[in-house]
Amino acid sequence: MKTATLPSLRVDPELRAAAESVLREGETLSALMEDSLRRQVNFRRTQAEFIARGLFSREESKRTGIYHDADDVHARLKAKLEAAVAKDKQ
């Protein structure tokens, strides 16, 4: 049950018209806005976690002195992808 509210949102008439123009059948503007908000919250959480992992890796590399060359990492990832594609074709 929804019990919380968000502040009303004032936008340019052009933005409202653009939003209304992409509504799916039976979809309300409120549903579109809620979906957009949920997706943005999820994106920002994912982005923050990605940055935290990167910063942790940087500190770990500084601590251990172990660094990985980007070309080597890309080559390993490419090999994994090629193996997965080959397995899929079987």
C-alpha positions as CSV (number, residue, x, y, z in Angstrom):
1,M,0.0,0.0,0.0
2,K,1.4,3.4,-1.0
3,T,1.4,5.7,2.0
4,A,4.1,8.3,1.1
5,T,3.9,11.2,-1.3
6,L,6.4,13.1,-3.3
7,P,6.4,16.9,-3.9
8,S,4.5,18.0,-6.9
9,L,6.6,18.6,-9.9
10,R,6.4,21.7,-12.0
11,V,7.7,21.3,-15.6
12,D,7.6,23.1,-18.9
13,P,4.5,22.4,-20.9
14,E,6.8,20.9,-23.6
15,L,8.1,18.3,-21.2
16,R,4.7,17.3,-20.0
17,A,3.5,17.0,-23.7
18,A,6.6,14.9,-24.5
19,A,5.9,12.6,-21.5
20,E,2.2,12.2,-22.4
21,S,3.1,11.4,-26.0
22,V,5.1,8.3,-24.9
23,L,2.6,6.9,-22.5
24,R,1.6,3.3,-23.2
25,E,-2.0,2.2,-23.4
26,G,-3.6,2.4,-20.0
27,E,-0.5,4.0,-18.4
28,T,-0.9,7.2,-16.4
29,L,1.5,10.0,-16.2
30,S,1.9,9.2,-12.5
31,A,2.9,5.6,-13.3
32,L,5.4,6.8,-15.8
33,M,6.9,9.2,-13.2
34,E,7.0,6.5,-10.6
35,D,8.7,4.1,-12.9
36,S,11.2,6.7,-14.0
37,L,12.0,7.6,-10.3
38,R,12.5,3.9,-9.4
39,R,14.8,3.4,-12.4
40,Q,16.8,6.5,-11.5
41,V,17.2,5.5,-7.8
42,N,18.3,2.0,-8.9
43,F,20.8,3.5,-11.4
44,R,22.3,5.8,-8.9
45,R,22.7,3.0,-6.3
46,T,24.3,0.8,-8.9
47,Q,26.6,3.7,-10.0
48,A,27.6,4.4,-6.4
49,E,28.4,0.8,-5.8
50,F,30.5,0.7,-9.0
51,I,32.5,3.8,-7.9
52,A,33.0,2.3,-4.4
53,R,34.4,-0.9,-6.0
54,G,36.7,1.1,-8.2
55,L,38.0,3.2,-5.3
56,F,38.5,0.0,-3.2
57,S,40.4,-1.6,-6.1
58,R,42.6,1.5,-6.5
59,E,43.4,1.4,-2.8
60,E,44.1,-2.3,-2.8
61,S,46.4,-1.9,-5.8
62,K,48.2,0.9,-4.0
63,R,48.5,-1.3,-0.9
64,T,49.7,-4.4,-2.7
65,G,51.5,-2.9,-5.6
66,I,49.7,-5.3,-7.9
67,Y,48.3,-3.6,-11.0
68,H,46.7,-5.2,-14.1
69,D,47.3,-3.9,-17.6
70,A,44.1,-2.9,-19.4
71,D,45.1,-4.8,-22.5
72,D,45.6,-8.0,-20.5
73,V,42.2,-7.6,-18.8
74,H,40.5,-6.9,-22.2
75,A,42.2,-10.0,-23.7
76,R,41.0,-12.2,-20.8
77,L,37.4,-10.8,-21.1
78,K,37.5,-11.3,-24.9
79,A,38.5,-14.9,-24.4
80,K,35.7,-15.5,-21.9
81,L,33.2,-14.0,-24.2
82,E,34.4,-16.1,-27.2
83,A,34.2,-19.2,-25.0
84,A,30.7,-18.4,-24.0
85,V,29.6,-17.7,-27.6
86,A,31.2,-21.0,-28.7
87,K,29.5,-22.9,-25.9
88,D,26.1,-21.3,-27.0
89,K,26.6,-22.5,-30.5
90,Q,27.0,-26.1,-29.5
